[in-house]
């Protein structure tokens, strides 16, 4: 039995909460996962996992062994990378998750430069507006916007997203152009709802010390940023969306900005990854690359009005 491989498999089983998920994450047969864990238990003469037909639970001995495995595997990887870093570029499969709009409008155009620099990395980019469980789904790191509520993740702030309110010319020609945010209560708005909670997000505006935050009336609510933009283009109502998604449409006249003398709250953006795990070379270089990308992107500049504070940020989620 390859003891290090067996340790890696055991850690994956504990992290993923099952043999099937661990096998999928590691891309090896489930039978191999089961055999390696059983081999560990035989070699150690202890029970590491309690198995039932529905779930697995870590024994007290298994929990202690899991912590030791994490440290041992981290030391081995660090030793290997310290020897190979000068002659080999980071390589292997890298699983990243990002919101749909950020992935299509910001990450995708910049990825050719990333692959020119790191040609041996194979990127699996999950694009969705739903929150993912990094451990359970085998994701190495993720780009996330807004409040962070998972204390098991390490977070690094990499920028902010700014928003613009606009509508299609045909909509404004039919319903008129609002001059104050409260006039939107008499309009149709395209709403966005959380994939996690199902709650529709309020809209907010600030100008000269006056702040307006309210739910918006509308015929449709969506939870995908690309579909949201298309709803605005179709004239279904006023939209409030990221400026990097809408500015090209504003420039070519397909969308018209409104209430542009009012500011909206910027949204903090973080890159997150699991704590208590060794940060591999491929994850480290992606985190540095995406941090530099967002720092230099014109759509990520802070545009909060004077006297308005950005949301408080922590170093950990």
MOWOCOR-V259851 format. One record per pair of residues at least 24 apart in sequence whose ideal C-beta (glycine too) atoms are under 6 Angstrom apart, sorted by sequence separation. I is the first residue (numbers start at 1). GAP is how many residues later the second one is. D is the distance in whole Angstrom. If there is no record, write none. Layout:
BEGIN
((I | GAP | D) (I | GAP | D))
END
This chain:
BEGIN
((9 | 24 | 5) (103 | 24 | 4) (181 | 24 | 4) (191 | 25 | 6) (9 | 27 | 5) (10 | 27 | 6) (94 | 27 | 5) (100 | 27 | 5) (189 | 27 | 4) (191 | 27 | 5) (90 | 28 | 6) (190 | 28 | 6) (193 | 28 | 5) (195 | 28 | 5) (89 | 29 | 6) (91 | 29 | 4) (93 | 29 | 5) (94 | 29 | 5) (95 | 29 | 5) (96 | 29 | 5) (97 | 29 | 4) (100 | 29 | 5) (189 | 29 | 4) (6 | 30 | 4) (10 | 30 | 6) (99 | 30 | 5) (188 | 30 | 5) (190 | 30 | 6) (191 | 30 | 4) (193 | 30 | 5) (89 | 31 | 5) (90 | 31 | 6) (181 | 31 | 4) (188 | 31 | 6) (184 | 32 | 6) (6 | 33 | 6) (6 | 34 | 5) (97 | 35 | 5) (192 | 36 | 6) (203 | 37 | 5) (1 | 38 | 4) (18 | 38 | 6) (266 | 38 | 6) (102 | 41 | 6) (190 | 41 | 5) (97 | 42 | 5) (190 | 42 | 6) (263 | 42 | 4) (95 | 43 | 6) (268 | 43 | 6) (14 | 44 | 6) (95 | 44 | 5) (95 | 45 | 5) (96 | 45 | 6) (97 | 45 | 4) (98 | 45 | 4) (268 | 45 | 6) (272 | 45 | 6) (94 | 46 | 6) (190 | 46 | 6) (190 | 47 | 5) (189 | 48 | 5) (188 | 49 | 4) (189 | 49 | 5) (190 | 49 | 5) (187 | 51 | 6) (14 | 52 | 5) (207 | 55 | 5) (244 | 55 | 3) (243 | 56 | 6) (205 | 57 | 4) (206 | 57 | 5) (11 | 58 | 5) (204 | 60 | 6) (204 | 61 | 5) (7 | 62 | 4) (171 | 64 | 4) (130 | 65 | 4) (131 | 65 | 5) (168 | 65 | 6) (170 | 65 | 5) (129 | 66 | 6) (168 | 67 | 4) (167 | 71 | 5) (165 | 75 | 5) (163 | 77 | 5) (164 | 79 | 5) (166 | 80 | 6) (161 | 81 | 5) (162 | 81 | 5) (177 | 81 | 6) (164 | 82 | 5) (172 | 84 | 6) (169 | 87 | 6) (166 | 89 | 5) (166 | 90 | 6) (166 | 91 | 5) (166 | 92 | 6) (164 | 93 | 6) (165 | 93 | 6) (129 | 94 | 6) (165 | 94 | 5) (129 | 95 | 6) (129 | 96 | 6) (206 | 99 | 6) (163 | 101 | 4) (206 | 102 | 6) (162 | 104 | 5) (160 | 106 | 4) (161 | 106 | 4) (160 | 108 | 5) (161 | 108 | 6) (159 | 110 | 5) (157 | 111 | 6) (158 | 111 | 6) (25 | 113 | 3) (157 | 113 | 5) (158 | 113 | 5) (155 | 115 | 4) (156 | 115 | 5) (155 | 117 | 5) (153 | 119 | 4) (154 | 119 | 6) (15 | 120 | 5) (146 | 121 | 6) (154 | 121 | 5) (145 | 122 | 5) (101 | 124 | 4) (145 | 124 | 5) (100 | 125 | 5) (100 | 126 | 6) (144 | 126 | 5) (143 | 128 | 5) (144 | 128 | 6) (141 | 130 | 6) (142 | 130 | 5) (141 | 132 | 4) (158 | 133 | 5) (159 | 135 | 4) (158 | 136 | 4) (105 | 139 | 5) (105 | 140 | 5) (134 | 140 | 6) (160 | 140 | 6) (101 | 141 | 6) (159 | 141 | 4) (162 | 141 | 5) (141 | 142 | 6) (160 | 142 | 6) (140 | 143 | 5) (101 | 144 | 5) (157 | 156 | 5) (121 | 161 | 5) (155 | 161 | 6) (154 | 162 | 6) (155 | 162 | 4) (153 | 164 | 4) (118 | 167 | 6) (150 | 167 | 5) (148 | 169 | 4) (114 | 175 | 6) (110 | 183 | 5) (94 | 188 | 5) (92 | 190 | 6) (90 | 191 | 4) (90 | 192 | 4) (90 | 195 | 5) (81 | 200 | 5) (77 | 201 | 5) (74 | 204 | 4))
END
